[in-house]
Amino acid sequence: MPIFIPALTYQQIADAAERCLEVTHKAATIPVPIEDIVDVGYGIDLVPTPEADRFAGLLLVPPQQFRQEFGKVTSALAESGKSFKDLMEDAQDYAVKGLARIFNVSAGTIWYRLRDERLI
């Protein structure tokens, strides 16, 4: 039986993900052990949908840690007089892949988070 999930704003989804992490992942380490949280903690399977993708992205790449890690990238760039937006596409991809490795997610997840957080 399908479950009706109402459309939520980005901030509502972010708040829900933060509350979930506060309860299920108090250590706040990265990468987030999503399998333990979803499979063991809740005993559920997530079905890919745009709302679920955002929620998963916010769980795997918590906003505070994401801004912190992206801040390291932008600080290093600022020291050389550049910004992330100034970089050529290949250099941006390289930086995004580095962030993806930190959180153990795909580069696509990082690109979505950069857009959702309005960092690019």
Sequence and secondary structure as in RCSB ss.txt:
>XXXX:A:sequence
MPIFIPALTYQQIADAAERCLEVTHKAATIPVPIEDIVDVGYGIDLVPTPEADRFAGLLLVPPQQFRQEFGKVTS
ALAESGKSFKDLMEDAQDYAVKGLARIFNVSAGTIWYRLRDERLI
>XXXX:A:secstr
         HHHHHHHHHHHHHHH TT  SS  HHIIIIIII       HHHHHHHHHHHS HHHHHHHHHHHHH
HHHHTT  GGGS HHHHHHHHHHHHHHHTS HHHHHHHHHHTT  
